[in-house]
Amino acid sequence: MTHKIITVYNIYTMYNTVYIYNVYMFYRASRTHQCNHVQRLTGISNNSKVETGEHLRLCPRDYTCCTSLMEETLAHQSEADFLSAIEDTSQFLQTGFTQRRHKFDEFFQELIDVAEKEMNLMFTKTYGHLYMQNANLFKQLFTELRRYYSGSRVSIAEVLSDFWEALVERVFSLVNPHYQFSQEYLECVSKHGEQLQPFGDLPRKLHTQLTRAFIAARALVQGLAIGRDLINKLSISSECVGALMRQWYCPLCRGMPGLKSCHSLCLNVMKGCLANQADLDSEWNNFIDSLISLAERLAGPFNMELAVDSVAVKVSEAIMHMQENSITISTKVFQGCGNPRPAPGRNKQREKGSRKPFRTYSSEEKPTTAAGTNLDRLVLELKEHLRPMRGFWVSLPHTICNDDKMAADVTNEDRCWNGQTRGRCVYLPDVMGDGLVNQINNPEVEVDIARPDVRTRQLIMELRVAINRLRHAHSGQDAEFMDVDAEDSSGSGEGKDRYSDDWPGLYSSPLRPSHAHKPLRPNDRSPNKWNRAIEPIRSAFQRDPPSSSLLSLSFLPLSLTLQWR
């Protein structure tokens, strides 16, 4: 009886051994077949052997298909996959910023070109050869405006000041054709333009319109370029690379190439890897809001279309104003700068038939669109592209993990990789919060919350600088010329939300009139050159003008011939 029991036991043991051996060989054969996936992916052969994982540095040290070299290769691949996922996810940011910047830049550049071309055509048609002789003055104005828009350190206030000073010299000669003026005499005239106000309030109005519009246009285009370039400046830590490897490729080393990581595991890995980038979110949202707010300004009171379109109109009105007040202006100039020499004899019969009168232009005579679109449409499209960009950095981990190529669906937690094996038990750790400080207990990525990423801090500072420039532009101020603008805008209402004086009919609130300060030209800064001219003209401007009858007699010939060929 005992012999029979021993025999049965031996047979049972033998069958168990054979069964276990067969199961092991099947498991080994299966894993050996699946290890071929690792070889194909890494290009490294281990003769399709399944071996123990004591040599592994990142993956669980169980039976594995991976050698140390394979593991290292897959770690580099996981880093490349992560950066590629961020690039794919942020592609709409890159495309949006790049395309919007290109469209606005193309529109603004063509708008300036069209304004210059139309002004040249109108003035050439109306004033003929005389305008062509002085065309460089207007060409220089648009050249300097282009330089400012393109980013050069140019002050619009100085550009306009130089333009009006040069224009008053030339127009003063034209409305006084019976006199001959030296360059020093004309500089005496332009030097005291603030007291003379030969063009009335038009220089101040044009200064306000162009300054606000060009500051806003330049700041917006530069801001869009900053948003585009920011996406390419991310960094990744070695701890993140290890976590990515454990999430994506350790299942492959275990011979389970199609197994995806659990959704919660993916979120913890991504929140740990992107902890510093999540801290960008607050300033990023402020940046997006500032771009939208400035774009709305451009479509409203800082309208670039109306600003460049008004140059020819304002200049034409300014010349007309000086013609209409030429007698009073000339009287004050003659009293302050001295009596000019009479001009040589002129052929009055020839002049009478060849001169054309001054005229002003309405804004309806000129186009207000460029590049096949208009400003309202561009601003609307920009706002539609920018609004979805808010919260991008905080939502980035969720965006990546919601991709079915990156992680299993949240409803598939029992059939996914939980960091150790196939999910016979669900992924237990809690999902961490957003940002650096919330990663102190992250189970997947070791994050030193006491050492913020230097590159990310630099990006935050870049965003803050950009936001500051956008907000200054929103107030009509250029951050590069804050001191100058503060002087220019004192008492002029610049930087305030009152714009009815800019575009009559569009806004109803009144704007108090004032006079912009005119910076001196470089050649005016000599302390002694014009002292003799300054005192007489200052005292003359404070005295009462001559009687109207005397003025009528002395300027009767002039008033009859005040025409511009």
PyMOL commands that set and color helices and strands:
alter all, ss='L'
color gray80, all
select helices_A, chain A and resi 2-42+68-89+91-127+129-133+135-149+156-175+183-191+193-196+202-230+238-248+250-253+263-273+275-278+281-299+304-324+326-337+348-354+363-365+375-389+392-401+410-415+437-439+454-474+479-488+522-524+531-542+548-554+556-560
alter helices_A, ss='H'
color red, helices_A
select strands_A, chain A and resi 179-180+341-342
alter strands_A, ss='S'
color yellow, strands_A
deselect
rebuild
show_as cartoon
